[in-house]
Amino acid sequence: MNKHKTGKKSITLSGWMPGICLIAAAFLFGSVNSGCKIYSFRDISIPDSVKVVKVKYIENKATYINPNLSPRLSDRLRQKIVSQTRLKQTNGNDADWEIEGVITGYSFSTSGISNQQVATNRLTVSVKVTVNKIKSGEVENYDVSRSFDFAASQSIQQAEAALLDEMIRGLADDIFNKMFSDW
């Protein structure tokens, strides 16, 4: 045990070690963590004049149609916009922006082979989004596509059921980021 005398009291360095270790760990964690980019949606750029948005039903015009995808994706996108922006949702004709989308692709392919057999399949979903900025008269188009891998042992129906929540969440995030964060 190391002791240093300071006046009449002796200070034990080993008693300080847990505190010093905590400070060092906090500093190290803060340094490492500061290098990681944590993206938030606080830096969204929406003109002040835009206050109301209308998210129309996302149509499904893909060759293969998953009947749950359109309604759930439409709802998720509406919820995301309302909860993460200052925009208000409308179903009327008073919108500053109208957002519409079309599911243009929904396809399956092989993505991995092991021992000369299919090991992994891939479901790819593509959506074309149009933002009609009514006040400025601008129209912007975005193409979003995302792939979802699943085991070849699953049927298409099993994979769709297992991946549906992930598809909805991922596609809504990608559409949102394209429109508001220019990703």
N, C-alpha and C positions, 0 to 999 in steps of 0.2 A: 504494500500500500504506500503510495507516494503522499507525503505530507509536506506542506510548506507552512512556515510560521509567519503569520502576519499579526503582529501585536500579541495579544493574549489568546487569540483564537487560532486553532489550526483548521485548515481547509483540506478536505479529502477530495482529491481529483477523481477517484473512482465513483464518488457520489454524483459528480457532474457528468460522467460519461453517458448515462442514458439520455440526458438532456442534449448533450452535444451530438449524440448519434441521431436523435430526433430532428434536430435542426439541419444536420448534414443530409439526412434522408429527404427532408422536405425540400431543401435546396436542389438536391439531385433530381428529385421527381419533377420539380418545377422547371428545371433546365431541360430535362428530357421531354417533358410534356409540351413546353413552349415551342419545340421544333415540329410538333405535330399540328397540322392544320385542322382545326375544327370548324367546319363550315356551318354557319347558321343562316337563317333566312332574315336576319335583321337588316341586311344590306340590300334589300329589295328596292329596285328602282321603279316607282310608279309615279307618274306625273300627279301633282296636287289636284289637278282638275278632274282626275278620274276617281270616282267614288263608288260607282255601282257597276257590277259585272253580271252578265247572264251567261251561265254555262249551259249550253244546249245538250240534249241527249247525244251521246257519242254513238253513232250508227255503226253497225257491223256489216261491212261489205266484203269481208274476206271469203275465200272459197270455202273454207271450213269454218263453221260458226259455233262458238261456245256460247250458249244462250245466257249464261250468267255474267259474261265479261262486260258487255255494254252497259247494263244498268248499274252494276257495281262500280265500274270505272268512272262513269258519269258522276255518281254520288260521292265517291272518294275524292275526285278532283274538286267538286263543289266544296266539300268539307275542308279540304286542304287550303283552298284559296281563302275561305271565310276565316278559318282559324289562324292562318299565318300571314295574313295581310290585313290592312285596314278596310278593304273593299267589302261592300255589302252585296248580298245576292238578291237578284230579282228574277221573276219569271215574266215580267211585263215588258213593255217597249221602252222603258226609261233607262236602259243600260248605257253606260259610257263605252263599255267594251262588250262584245259578244264573242264567246269562245265556242267553237264547234269542232268536232272531231269525227274522224272516220277510221275504223279499224280496217286497214287495207291488206294486212297479211296475218295469217295464222297457220304456220306450217311446222311440220315435223321432219327431222332429219337425224342421221346417225352422227354422233359426235365423238365416239370413242370405241375402239376395237381392241380386244384383248384375247390372245390365243385364237386368232382368226374368227372370233365371234363378236357380235355387237355387245358392248358392255354399257354404253351410255347413249341415250338419245337426247335430242334437243328440240325444244318447242320455242319457236321464234314468233314474236308478236310485233307487228308494225302498226303505228298509228300516225295519221296525218292530222295535224291540228292547225286551225285557222283562227287568228285573232283579228276581229274586225274592230279597229279603234275608231269608233264612230265620230268622236269629237274632232280628231285630227284627219279623218278620212284615209288613214293608212290601213293596210291589210298585211299581216305578217303570217307566213306559213312555216310550220315546223314539222319535221319528220322525226319520229321517235321510234326506235326499235330496241327490243331487249330480248335476250335469249335466256332460257331456263333449262338446265340439264336435269335429266332423271334417269334412273336405272332402267336398263333394257328389259328387266324382268317385270316392269310395270306395264300394264295396258295403257292405252291412250287415255281412257276414262279415269283410271286410277291416278295417272300423272296429273291430269287436269284438276281433279279434286284436291290432290295434295299440293299443287302449285298455285291454285287460284288466289289465295290471299297474298302470296308473294308477287304474283303477276300484277294484281291490282295496286298494291303498295309501290312496287318498282316503277310501273308505267306512270302512275300518278305523280310520283316524285320526279321522274324524268321530264314529264310534260311541264310540271310546275317550274322546274329549274330552267328549262329552255325559255319559257315565257318571261319569268321574272328575274332570273339571275344570269341570263345569257351564257349558260353552260353548254 
